[in-house]
Amino acid sequence: MDEAIRNDCMAYVGRQRETSDTLAPETAAKQASVLGVAVPQGVLPATWHWAYFNRGFPSDHQGDDGHERLGLFLPPAPFHRRMWAASDVTVQRPLRIAVPATRRSTITDVAFKSGRSGDLCFVTVEHAISQEGEQALTELQTIVYRDRGLPETALRTADDPVPAGFFIHPDMELFFYSALTHNGHRIHWDRDFCREVEGYPGLIVHGPLMATKLCDAMAGGSSVRRFAFRALAPVFDTTPIRLVHGAGGTSGSGVIERSDGVTSMRATLELA
């Protein structure tokens, strides 16, 4: 890794961005529609804040992959792929729907490492959300950048049957979740970009979408104090997965398992 590039990226540590949101109930209703669940009343479930605080940006700030281009808020890592690799969410008090809130995001670490797939850049962002002047939620988010690896292969074609006990994410679900979260990343909606540029066999399922499903299933309607997840392997729109966890409403661990036996995501949950 070029030392000048490394130093340029490291200089972004400490950079901050503040975003306010009305926490409109309409957004929660749209999220419920995407997930196929009842609309929450009064407060947001633990990870539903991911549908909020999503800034718009002008077209000249847009990168080739549809995200806000690197070098504005996030460091200019010299890699093509970016992934939301992990989050650790602590809820001090549940966010109240329709009560304005502010999120302050701070880049707390930039680290370069080498792995089996080559060089990687890990960026840690701390999000602190306050409501009416009181701290409500904190989150440590890890974003990973790396070069494109060898082409991935699909576990099944779109016409193959889904194994019993598993489910897939239809492309329209990915489209509506991208729209809900104002996420322009082309890996979630542009099949040609996935195949021809990124080397993926299909659309990538959003990590936070799967994490929210896992968190909600593990919580079973109970209030969450802490939820943390780590993404381990990709899931495509044709990939059958299942949620594996203890009884809903108990603290513990859970995983998302692909039909080939590979664990795609690990998570832990603590109830309030």
C-alpha positions as CSV (number, residue, x, y, z in Angstrom):
1,M,0.0,0.0,0.0
2,D,1.4,3.4,-1.0
3,E,2.3,5.3,2.1
4,A,0.9,8.6,0.8
5,I,-2.5,7.0,0.2
6,R,-2.4,5.4,3.6
7,N,-1.6,8.7,5.3
8,D,-4.3,10.5,3.3
9,C,-6.9,8.0,4.5
10,M,-5.7,8.1,8.1
11,A,-6.1,11.9,8.1
12,Y,-9.9,11.4,7.9
13,V,-9.9,10.1,11.5
14,G,-11.9,12.6,13.6
15,R,-14.0,13.9,10.7
16,Q,-17.6,14.5,11.7
17,R,-21.0,14.8,10.0
18,E,-24.3,15.8,11.6
19,T,-27.7,14.8,10.2
20,S,-31.1,15.6,11.6
21,D,-34.3,13.7,10.9
22,T,-38.0,14.2,11.8
23,L,-38.4,10.4,12.4
24,A,-41.6,10.6,10.4
25,P,-44.0,7.7,11.0
26,E,-44.4,7.3,7.2
27,T,-40.9,5.9,7.0
28,A,-41.5,3.4,9.7
29,A,-44.7,2.3,7.9
30,K,-42.7,1.8,4.7
31,Q,-40.1,-0.2,6.6
32,A,-42.8,-2.4,8.0
33,S,-44.2,-2.9,4.5
34,V,-40.8,-4.0,3.2
35,L,-40.4,-6.4,6.1
36,G,-44.0,-7.6,6.0
37,V,-44.6,-6.9,9.7
38,A,-46.9,-4.7,11.8
39,V,-46.2,-1.0,11.9
40,P,-44.5,-0.1,15.2
41,Q,-46.3,2.2,17.5
42,G,-44.6,4.9,19.6
43,V,-41.0,3.8,19.3
44,L,-38.7,2.3,16.7
45,P,-37.3,-1.2,17.1
46,A,-33.6,-1.4,17.8
47,T,-32.2,-1.2,14.2
48,W,-35.0,0.6,12.4
49,H,-33.0,3.9,12.7
50,W,-31.1,2.7,9.6
51,A,-34.1,3.8,7.5
52,Y,-33.5,7.3,8.8
53,F,-30.7,9.9,8.6
54,N,-29.9,9.1,5.0
55,R,-28.6,12.2,3.4
56,G,-29.2,13.1,-0.2
57,F,-26.3,14.4,-2.2
58,P,-25.9,16.1,-5.6
59,S,-25.0,14.2,-8.7
60,D,-21.5,15.5,-8.8
61,H,-20.9,13.9,-5.4
62,Q,-22.0,10.5,-6.8
63,G,-19.4,7.7,-7.3
64,D,-19.4,5.2,-10.2
65,D,-21.0,2.6,-7.8
66,G,-23.9,4.9,-6.9
67,H,-22.7,5.7,-3.4
68,E,-21.5,9.2,-2.4
69,R,-18.0,9.2,-3.7
70,L,-15.1,8.6,-1.4
71,G,-13.0,11.5,-0.3
72,L,-15.9,13.7,0.9
73,F,-16.9,12.2,4.3
74,L,-15.4,8.8,4.0
75,P,-11.7,8.4,3.2
76,P,-10.5,7.9,-0.4
77,A,-9.6,4.2,0.0
78,P,-8.2,2.9,-3.3
79,F,-10.5,-0.1,-3.6
80,H,-13.5,-0.9,-5.7
81,R,-15.7,-2.9,-3.4
82,R,-17.3,-1.5,-0.2
83,M,-19.3,-3.5,2.3
84,W,-21.2,-2.7,5.6
85,A,-19.3,-5.4,7.5
86,A,-20.5,-5.0,11.1
87,S,-22.4,-2.8,13.5
88,D,-22.7,-2.7,17.3
89,V,-25.8,-0.9,18.4
90,T,-26.6,0.2,22.1
91,V,-30.0,1.6,22.9
92,Q,-30.0,3.9,25.9
93,R,-33.6,4.8,25.3
94,P,-35.8,3.7,22.3
95,L,-36.1,6.4,19.6
96,R,-39.6,7.9,19.6
97,I,-41.4,8.0,16.3
98,A,-42.3,11.6,15.1
99,V,-39.9,13.2,17.5
100,P,-37.0,15.0,15.7
101,A,-33.5,13.5,16.3
102,T,-29.9,14.3,15.4
103,R,-27.2,11.8,14.5
104,R,-23.5,12.8,14.8
105,S,-21.2,10.5,12.9
106,T,-17.5,10.5,13.7
107,I,-14.8,8.5,11.9
108,T,-12.9,7.0,14.8
109,D,-10.4,4.6,13.0
110,V,-9.0,3.8,9.6
111,A,-6.9,0.6,9.4
112,F,-5.3,-1.2,6.5
113,K,-4.8,-5.0,6.6
114,S,-4.0,-7.8,4.3
115,G,-6.2,-10.9,4.0
116,R,-6.6,-13.9,1.7
117,S,-8.5,-11.7,-0.8
118,G,-5.7,-9.0,-0.7
119,D,-5.4,-5.6,0.9
120,L,-8.4,-4.2,2.8
121,C,-9.3,-0.9,4.4
122,F,-11.4,-0.9,7.6
123,V,-13.2,2.3,8.5
124,T,-15.0,2.6,11.9
125,V,-17.7,5.2,12.2
126,E,-19.3,6.0,15.6
127,H,-22.9,7.2,15.3
128,A,-24.5,9.0,18.3
129,I,-28.2,9.7,18.1
130,S,-29.8,12.2,20.4
131,Q,-33.5,13.2,20.9
132,E,-34.6,16.3,22.7
133,G,-31.1,16.8,24.0
134,E,-30.7,13.3,25.5
135,Q,-28.5,10.5,24.2
136,A,-30.8,7.7,22.8
137,L,-28.6,5.4,20.7
138,T,-25.0,4.8,19.9
139,E,-23.6,2.6,17.1
140,L,-20.1,1.5,16.0
141,Q,-20.3,0.7,12.3
142,T,-17.5,-1.0,10.4
143,I,-17.2,-0.4,6.6
144,V,-14.7,-2.5,4.6
145,Y,-13.1,-1.7,1.3
146,R,-11.3,-4.2,-0.8
147,D,-10.4,-5.0,-4.4
148,R,-12.6,-7.2,-6.5
149,G,-11.7,-10.8,-6.1
150,L,-12.5,-13.9,-8.3
151,P,-16.0,-14.1,-9.7
152,E,-18.5,-15.5,-7.3
153,T,-20.9,-18.4,-8.2
154,A,-24.6,-18.7,-7.4
155,L,-26.0,-21.5,-5.2
156,R,-29.0,-21.9,-7.5
157,T,-30.7,-20.3,-10.5
158,A,-33.9,-18.2,-10.2
159,D,-36.0,-21.2,-11.3
160,D,-34.6,-23.7,-8.9
161,P,-36.9,-24.7,-5.9
162,V,-36.0,-23.1,-2.5
163,P,-35.2,-25.7,0.1
164,A,-37.7,-26.3,2.9
165,G,-37.1,-23.9,5.8
166,F,-35.2,-21.4,3.7
167,F,-36.3,-18.2,2.0
168,I,-34.8,-15.8,-0.6
169,H,-35.0,-12.0,-1.1
170,P,-36.8,-11.1,-4.3
171,D,-35.3,-8.3,-6.3
172,M,-38.2,-6.0,-5.7
173,E,-37.6,-6.3,-1.9
174,L,-34.1,-5.1,-2.5
175,F,-35.3,-2.3,-4.7
176,F,-37.8,-1.0,-2.1
177,Y,-35.2,-1.3,0.7
178,S,-32.7,0.7,-1.4
179,A,-35.4,3.3,-2.0
180,L,-36.3,3.4,1.7
181,T,-32.8,3.9,2.9
182,H,-31.8,6.2,0.0
183,N,-29.1,3.7,-0.9
184,G,-27.9,4.1,-4.5
185,H,-25.3,1.3,-4.3
186,R,-25.6,-0.4,-7.7
187,I,-24.8,-3.9,-6.3
188,H,-28.4,-4.0,-4.9
189,W,-30.3,-3.0,-8.0
190,D,-28.2,-3.1,-11.2
191,R,-27.7,-6.8,-12.2
192,D,-25.4,-5.9,-15.1
193,F,-23.2,-3.9,-12.8
194,C,-23.0,-6.9,-10.4
195,R,-22.1,-9.3,-13.1
196,E,-19.9,-7.3,-15.4
197,V,-18.1,-4.9,-13.0
198,E,-18.2,-6.6,-9.5
199,G,-18.1,-10.2,-10.6
200,Y,-21.1,-11.2,-8.6
201,P,-23.7,-13.7,-10.0
202,G,-26.7,-11.6,-8.9
203,L,-27.9,-8.7,-6.8
204,I,-26.4,-8.5,-3.3
205,V,-28.8,-8.5,-0.4
206,H,-28.3,-5.5,2.0
207,G,-26.5,-6.5,5.2
208,P,-28.6,-4.2,7.3
209,L,-31.8,-5.6,5.8
210,M,-30.8,-9.1,6.9
211,A,-29.5,-7.8,10.3
212,T,-32.8,-6.1,11.0
213,K,-34.7,-9.3,10.2
214,L,-32.4,-11.3,12.5
215,C,-32.6,-8.7,15.3
216,D,-36.4,-8.5,15.2
217,A,-36.7,-12.3,15.2
218,M,-34.3,-12.7,18.1
219,A,-36.0,-9.9,20.1
220,G,-39.5,-11.3,19.6
221,G,-41.1,-8.0,20.3
222,S,-39.1,-7.3,23.5
223,S,-37.1,-4.2,24.0
224,V,-33.4,-4.4,23.0
225,R,-30.5,-3.0,24.9
226,R,-27.7,-4.1,22.5
227,F,-27.5,-5.8,19.2
228,A,-24.3,-6.5,17.3
229,F,-23.8,-8.3,13.9
230,R,-20.9,-9.2,11.7
231,A,-21.3,-10.1,8.0
232,L,-19.2,-13.1,7.0
233,A,-20.3,-14.2,3.5
234,P,-22.4,-12.6,0.7
235,V,-26.0,-13.4,0.1
236,F,-27.5,-12.9,-3.4
237,D,-31.1,-12.5,-4.5
238,T,-31.1,-16.2,-5.5
239,T,-29.4,-17.4,-2.3
240,P,-31.7,-19.4,0.1
241,I,-31.1,-18.4,3.8
242,R,-32.6,-19.1,7.1
243,L,-32.5,-17.4,10.5
244,V,-31.1,-19.6,13.3
245,H,-31.5,-18.4,16.9
246,G,-33.0,-19.3,20.3
247,A,-36.5,-18.5,21.4
248,G,-37.6,-15.0,20.5
249,G,-37.5,-12.6,23.4
250,T,-34.3,-14.0,25.0
251,S,-30.8,-12.7,25.0
252,G,-28.3,-14.7,23.1
253,S,-26.7,-15.3,19.7
254,G,-28.1,-16.0,16.3
255,V,-26.9,-16.6,12.8
256,I,-28.0,-16.3,9.2
257,E,-27.2,-19.6,7.4
258,R,-27.1,-20.1,3.6
259,S,-28.5,-23.3,2.1
260,D,-24.9,-24.5,1.4
261,G,-24.2,-24.5,5.2
262,V,-22.1,-21.3,5.1
263,T,-22.8,-18.8,7.9
264,S,-23.5,-15.5,6.3
265,M,-23.9,-13.4,9.5
266,R,-23.4,-13.8,13.2
267,A,-25.2,-11.7,15.8
268,T,-25.6,-11.2,19.5
269,L,-28.5,-9.6,21.3
270,E,-29.1,-8.3,24.9
271,L,-32.6,-7.4,26.0
272,A,-33.3,-4.3,28.0
